[in-house]
Amino acid sequence: MTNLPKHSMSTSPSDHNKHGQTGLYYDGFSSRAHPVFVTLVSGECRITGDGIERRISLDEVAAAERFEGANRLLRFRDGTSCELRDSRQLSDALGKRGSSIAQRLQQSWRWVIVSLFLLAIIVAAGYRWGLPWAAEKIAFRMPASMLRLISQQALSIVDKKILLPSALPLERQQQLRDRFNKISLPSVGTPPIKIEFRDSRMYGANAFALPDGTIVFFDKLVQLADNDDQIAAVFAHEAGHVVLRHGMRQIIQSSVVALVLAAYSGDVSSLGAALSGWLLEAKYSRSFEHDADVFAADTLKRNNISPKLLSAMLAKLEKAHSYKSGDDKEPDYLSSHPATEERIRYLNSMQ
């Protein structure tokens, strides 16, 4: 910032906004600064100095925006300019020419409060509607290779830290896979479904779906069911999460910053780690659960299976969940699938 000599200011009753001070004048042809005395009075900018004598209408003066602690620059239409020390008197003399609409709004505490209020509304609306919309668009455009890599890393992490190999006999596992294979799913937009079985000392009856189409069933959920049709109903629900990309959409919504960084760096290992913790702890939104139930009900009816089998399984899980208490309470399927009673009523209404 150019150092300018201290200015003097004169005011008369006839010219209340008269202002004068020393400054630097630039002729527009060289970077040389010419010391001058500048007076703003009677709608004119008067500039006097060594060999310089100018009178310019204030209508032809463009004043740069104010910045605290910085000099003000007055620009003229012929390419010349003057640099002056900023002051309240200079701003008063310049009037509206001395500040932009944005600057005047910034200096108004009322507009600052209104702006903060509007910003809060925009952020809230973006979080409520914008982020879910963007997450859906991104999730359905992610390549299958990325979904597969994220899912494999996530399952590998939980296998090492939380899950155990299934204790179900291989014959029983294959029997269930064969039962699931008989269920016809929509052919459009459905990735290949892969079934895995696991056990866990920490978690109760549970099942979860990975973004790439892998569905993992826990032994305790299989053992809790009265028949394979009830397990098939859970399969239809989890397949709904896969087809509708709920897992990836939920991850994007809750980890949008991590996703952007991972996409930028090409490293999805951090996403896999984040997803591994989310798999067993996070709760789907009510809208996701409802959409998956609608998908399951439609799928079950298409396969001549009653949707009430899913509601019966949810009721059994609810009953098993209510038996647990205190510190021994195990996380189970219902801990990540809220609003059970509402879901049961909906499924029982489906014929």
Helices and strands as residue ranges (DSSP letters): E 19-26, E 34-41, E 44-49, E 52-57, G 58-60, E 61-63, E 72-76, E 81-84, H 88-94, G 95-98, H 101-106, H 109-125, I 126-130, H 131-139, H 144-161, E 164-165, H 170-181, E 194-199, E 207-209, E 214-218, H 219-224, H 228-243, H 246-254, H 256-265, H 269-281, H 286-302, H 308-322, G 326-328, G 333-336, H 340-349
